[in-house]
C-alpha cells in the first residue's frame, strides 16, 4: 500500500497554520484579468466560505488550486512548502480534491470503481484486486454513513448519493483539502442536512474545507471563516464570528463606481407587453410583469434562478404550461421563435458563439437572416437591398469591419455582439430581450452597448435586460425584477433599488427557506 | 485577389485542367470537343445527384438513400413504360420527379418529426427502397426491347449539339444555384448547417429546413432515375449500387463541408466533373480501374485535408499590421 499523505505530515499541525495558502495569485485570460493578486488560506479542521458575485473569480481560484489552471504570478504553499501544480494530478497528489457542482464521475462505472478510479488496489501481476477494492469501498462508505452498495452502477444514483461517492473518493485518497463548489445547489432539504453533518465529520477529522455557496443561511450554518472576492480581487477575510450578513453583502457589492452609465430621460409610454401567470412544470412559476414603451426592465438573479428560461419561453423556444402574453393589449400565442419575431419580440441570447451569429456566414447575411421577407421579392433575394439594410443597421451600431461580406468569425466578441443586435433591430421589433448583453466583452464595447440600449429605449423600444452584474442592473434599469429559484422574489423601483436589496432578494436573506 | 487565387474553386479548376492536359499529352483525342461533351454527359447523373446531396449536406445532414431512390424511381418509370407505352414521356418524367420527391420527403419527415440522425434514417430507407424494387419487379429486369423508342430516346436526343441528358445536368445546376444563392430557403440551408442554435433564435425552423433539403435531394434523384434507366435502356434491382458514396465524394471534393453550412454549387459542379473526368480519362491512358479507385480516394482525402486546413482558426487579429494587411486584402 502506498503511504497516505495523512501519515506523512499533517497530523501534528495546529489549527492556526494554513494547510493550503495561496498568495498574490494573478491569472489573466485574453482581455480579462480574472484574478488580481488574490490570497486564500485554508486551515485544517475548519470550513472557509468563499463568497463573491458571479464573475468575482471563484471558479478561477478553484481551478488554480486544483491544478487545472496555472497562475501567471503568485505562490501556492502546501503545509508551508511552496509547490507548483503543473496538472490536476499534481494537486490530487498533494491531497487536494474538489467536489464540483456537476460531479465529475463516471455514470457507467460502479460506486467502488468511481471511488478508486486511478488508484485502484492492485493484486498479483498488477491486476485490479476487486475483492480488496470492494472491501475498502465498503469501509469508506460506512465511515460517512452512506448506505450504498459498492457494486451499484453510478447512473442509478441520485445527485445526493453521487455527492457521497465524490466525498468517499476524497477520503480514499486521504484528501486534506476538500473543495465543495455549490454542493447543495441540486439537493433537497433533508439531503442538505446530511451533507452538513458530513462536513462536520470531515472537519473533526482535521481536513480543511473550502465551501463555495451563494446561500447565506448555509454559510452561517457551517463556515468558520470567510473570504470575499470582488471582480477578481480579494476584499476581505476573517472569522465568521466577527461578521454579520450585512457586512458580507457590503463587501460583495460595495464597489467604486468605475463605470459611467448614460443619462436617460425616463418617459415610459403605453404598455406594450404584459405577461400573466407564466408557468413551466420544472423551470418557473407564477411569472407576471408588464413592460412599457421606452422602458428598460432589468431582470436580476443568481445563475440558475430561471431568468433565461422565462425569456426563452417568452420567445417561443420552450412552451409554458400556463399563462398568457398580451402584446399591445391583445392576447398572442407564441408557439415558435418565428411567431415571436412576427409579434415584435426578439431575443439576443447570452451565448453568442452558440446561439447568436452564424460563423462562416458573411456579416450582411447574418444581419438580414430574420428579415429576408423584407429584402426578397417574389421569393428571390435582392442582394443590393440586403446590403443596404445591413449597412444601415451596422453603421448605427458603429460596427468596425473591413467589409460587410467579411466572415463574422473574423470579428471580435464585441463586434459580433453588434452584428447580432443589428440583426434584431433590422426586424423593427417592439420588445428586445438582451440576455447578459455585456458578458465577456471589453469595457469600451460595454459602454457602447449601454449607450445604444439607452438610445433604443429613447426611440420607444421596450427593453428587457437580463444581467448578473449589479452595477449594470442599477445603472441601466428603470425597474428591476429579482428572480430566485424560478419565482419572482421582488419587483424593485426607485429608492428600493440598491445593491443590498438586490443581493438580499436574490439570495433570499431574511426569509425562511420553503 | 489572393482570396480568389487560393479559393477552393480555383484550385479544383486547376486540378481539372492539369488532369485534362496530362491525359491529352498521352491521347490528344480526349480533349476534342465531341469527347468533352461525351464526358460531361456521362457525368450528368452524378452531377444531378451531387447537387441534391449538396443541399442536404449544407444543412448538416447526409442522404445515403439517393442511389436507391434513383433505382426505384427508374424501375417504376421503366415498368410503367413497358406496361403502357402510350403514356407521354413528359408525364413519366414528372412522375419520376414526384416519386423521388416523396421518397426524399419521407427521409426529411423522419429527420424532422422523429429527430432520428439522418445517417440512420437514410441507411434504413436506402435498404427499404431497394427492397421495394425487388417487390414490384420480382427481381426481373426491364430490358431495352420492352421500352418505347420515345422513352429511351429522350436522354440521347440532341439540342444545339448537346444531349438532353447534359441539358438536364446544366438546368439542374442553374436551378439549384439560383435557389441556394437567391432564395430565403437557400439562405436558411446555410444558417441551419452553420449554426443550428442561432438559426432557431432567428426564427428558422431547423427541422422544416432539413425536410425541404431532403425533398429536393429526392426530387433530383427521381429525375436522375428516369434519365439513368432510359439512357442505359435497362432497369433492375441493383442499378447505381453504391453510387451514393460517389455522390458524397463529389460533394466533399467540391469543398462542401461535411459539418454543414459551407460550400458552393460551383464547387459541387467541379467536384462532380473531377470524378467524371478521372473515370473517363484513366481507361483511355491505360490505367487500371483499381488505380481509378485509389486516385478518387486520394482526391477525397486531399480535399478534406485542404478543408480542415482552411477551416482551422487563424488566430485572433491583435497585431496592428495584421489588421492592416487584412483590410487591404478584403474586397472593397
Interface residues (C-beta under 8 A of the other chain):
Chain A: X30 X315 X317 X336 X337 X338 X340 X341 X342 X347 X349 X351 X354 X355 X356 X357 X358 X359 X360 X361 X365 X369 X370 X372 X373 X376 X379 X380 X381 X402 X403 X405 X406 X410 X412 X423
Chain B: X181 X182 X183 X184 X186 X187 X190 X191 X194 X195 X197 X198 X199 X200 X201 X202 X203 X204 X205 X261 X262 X316 X317 X326 X327 X330 X331 X332
